[in-house]
Amino acid sequence: MEMFFYGFMQRAFQASFLIAVIAPILGLFLILRRQSLMADTLSHISLAGIALGLLLNINPTVMTLVVVVIAAVLIDYLRMLYKSYTEISIAILMSAGMAIALVLMSLNDGGSNASIQQYLFGSIVTINQEQVYLLGALFVMVVGLFLVFRKPMYVLTFDEDTAFTAGLPTKLMSIIFNVITGVTIAVVMPIVGALLVSAIIILPAAIAMRLSKSFNIVILMGVIIGIIGMFTGLTASYQYGTPPGATITLVFIVIFIITIFIKKSVNQVKYKKSRTPLAYSEKPENKK
């Protein structure tokens, strides 16, 4: 296809593949920890970091990384304060991040606000080679940590008390996970946009969970779904001239709807088979 002759599309597909592998790993843990909205929260806080960087004439990416790391630690601290209501920490920081971002945006001049708009909506087709390298480094870090600490994270996710009793550093592990999630969002946000980054992280894992109950298979299927959704959305965006991030998100939503209908149909077939009565000739009273 002709789109592969363009350098920006080649970089876009490279970035799409890397994001498609990273997203389900983080997304599944976020869902299982009941922190699906944390990605959305950190994206709002990332906007505050970008606005602060532009206001102080500091590299927005560097400032965003600093801000999200601090926010990730605060999220875990607030989560410990409200153990029975973990969503409170997310709600507090989400509103605080958005409020700070709006105030800082009002203090910036028009040119800076235009730059913030680019981060708000993002564009995967404008990615440069340095961003691809940064995503590659993030890919190696996330996949490497997952392979090494998969079992401890599994225990921590499903039963934090058991993990603590087993001697695992639960607080440190939780903070590191939040920091890695924040760094991922800070890196991915300029590519897909702050408004859609949480959807692209959560949806592949959510779809895979509808198709399997096995932890490892969900991760594998999430990666496959992520690659299909990212590549399909990117191709459709090129063909029809639609925003890449929004198109990719809509593709994931369509896949999600399709899996719901498929799962429902399969369950109905299984139910009908289980309820099918024995044939008349097979009934015990007709046997001699």
N, C-alpha and C positions, 0 to 999 in steps of 0.2 A: 504493500500500500504506500501511496505517496507520502503520507504523513510521517513515515519512518525515515524519510530523507531529510527531514528538518531536525536540526540539533536540539531545539527547544522541546520537540515532542519525544526525542530519544531520552532527554533528561527527565521529562515528565513521566515516562513509563518506568524508568529506573527508580525514581522517587516513589511511584505508585507501588512497585513491587516491595520496596523496603517498608513502606507504611503498612501494606497489607499483611506483612509478617509480624510487625511489632504490635499492631492494633489489637488482634484477638488475644494475645498473651496478656496484655495489660487489661483489656476489656473484660475478660473472663474473671480475673481476680477482683476487679472493681464491682462486677455484678454479684459475685459470691459474697463479697464483704459488705454488700448493700450500700455501696458508695458510687452508684452509677452517675450521680450528679456531680461527683468530685471533678470529673473531667471538665464539665461545664463551668464549675466554680473556678478552677485554675485558669481556664481560658479567659474568664472575666478579669481575674487578677493579673493575667499576662497583659491585658490591655492597659492596666494601670502602670505596669512596668515599662511598656512601650511609650506611653504618654510621658512618664517621668524621664525616661532616657532622652526623648526629643526635647523636653523642656530644659534639661541640664546639658544638652549637647554631648551626651554619652551614647555610645553604640546601643541602640534599642534592644538588640538581641542579648547583649551582655547584661544590661540592666534587668531585662525580663527574667533571665536565668537567676539572678540574685533574688528578685522579688518572689518568684515561684518557689524557690528553695525555702525562704523564710515562711511563706504561706503554707507550704507542705508540713513544716514543723508545727506551725500554729494549729493546723487542722487536726493533727494527732493529739496535741495538747488539749484542745477543746473536746475532742472525742473522749478523752479520758475523764474529763470533768463531767460529761453527760453520757455515762456508759450505757444507760438504758435508752437514750435518745440521741444516737450518733448522728442523725441527720441535722441536728441543731448546728453543729460546727460548720457543716457545709452551707446551710442557709445564712449564717452570720457572715462568713467570709465571702460568699457570693455577693450579698448586698453591699458589703464593705468595699469589695474590689470594684464593683461597677460604679459605686458612688465616687470613689477616689479617681477612677478613670475619667468619669464625666467632668469632675472638677479640674483635673489636670488638662483635659482637652480644652476646656474653656479658657485656660491660662495660656495655651499655645496659640501661635499665630495661624493664619489660614493655610500656609504651606505645610506646617506640621500636622494639622488636622487632616489634610489630604493624604499624608503618609499613614496616619492612623486608619483611614478608610481602607487602605490597601491591606493592612493587617486584619481589619475587621472582616473583609470578604475573601481575601486571599486569591491566589491564582497559581495553580500547579504548573501551568504552561510558561510561567515567567521565572521558574526556578533556575538558579545559576549552578555552575559546577561545584562551587564551594558548599552550597546547601546540600547537594547530593553527597559530597564527602562527609558532611556533618551527619546526615541521615545514615550513611554507611557506618560511621563510628557508633552511632546510637543503636543501630541494628546489631552490631557485634556485642555491645554491652548488654542489651536487653536479652538477646538469645543466650548469650553466655551465662548470665546470671540465672536465667530460667532453667537451663540445663543443670547448673550446679546446685541451686537452692530450690528446686522444684518440690521435693518432698517436705522440707521445713515450711515452705510457704503454703503448701497444701494443708498441713496440720494447723498452721496459724490461721488460715482462712476459715476453716470449718469449726475449730474449737481453740480459741485463744487461751483459755484456762489450761487445757491439756498441754498446749505448747509451752506455756510458762512452767507448768509442773515438770515437764520433760527437760527443763533447763535451757530452753531456747530464749535468746534475747528478744522477746516479743516487741518491746518498745522500739528498740533499734531497728528491727526488721520492718516494722510498720512505718517508721519515719523514712527509712531508705526507699521503701516501695513508693511512698507518697512523693519523695523527692524525684525518683526516676520518672514517675507519671508526670510531675510538673515539668521536668526537663523535656520530656517527649512532647508535651503540649506546646512548650515554648519553641521547639524546633519545627514542629509540624504546622503550627498556627499560621505562619506567613504563607504557607503553601495552600492550605485548604480553607483558611479563614477561622476567626474566633467563633463565629456563629455556628459552624458546622463540624468543628474538630471533635466535639464530644460524640456526635452521631457516628462519625467514621470510626471512632475507637470502640464504641459500645455495640453497634449494630451487627458486625460480623459474629461476635461472640454470642449475642442474643439469638441470632438465627441458628447458629450451630447447636445451641442448647435445646432448640426445638427438635433437632434431628437425632440427638444422641444423649445418653446419660453418663457416658464414660468421660472422665476428665481429659485423658490424653487424646481421645478421638474428637472431643469438642475443640481442642486446640488445633488439631490437624484440619478438621473441617472448617474451622474459623479462618484459618490461613487460606484454604482453597476458596472459600466464599469471598474473602477479602480480595484475593487476586482477581477473581471473576468480576466482582463489583467494581473494583478500581479500574481495570482495563476496559470493561464495557462502558462505564461512565465516561472515561477519558476519550474513548473512540466516538461515542455519541456526541460528546461536547465538541469534538473537532468537526464532525460531520454536519452538525446543526447549528454551530456557533453559540451554544449555550454556556453559562458559567460552569467551569469544570467541577468545583466543589459541590455545587447544588445538584448537578447532574449525577455525580457519583452517589450522593446521598439518596436521591430519588431511586436510583437503581437498587440500592440496598433495601429501601422500603418496599419496592416491588418484589424483590426476592423474599423478603420477610412475609409479605402477604401470600405469595405463592406457597411457601412452606407451611403456612397455617392451614391453607385449604388442602394441601397434600396430606398433612398429618391428620387432619380431621377426616378425610376420605378413607385413609388407611385404618383409622380407629373404628369407623363405621363398618367397614368390611369385616374386620376382626370380630366386632360385636355381633354382626349378623351370622357369621359362621359359628360363633359360640352358642347362639340361640336357635340354630337350625334344629328342628326335631328329628328324631330317627325316622327313617322310612318305615312305612307300614309293615313291610315284610320283615324288618329287623326288630320290631317291638317284641319284647319277651313273651307277651301273652299269645302271640301268633306262632310261637315255636312249639313243636311237639316234643 
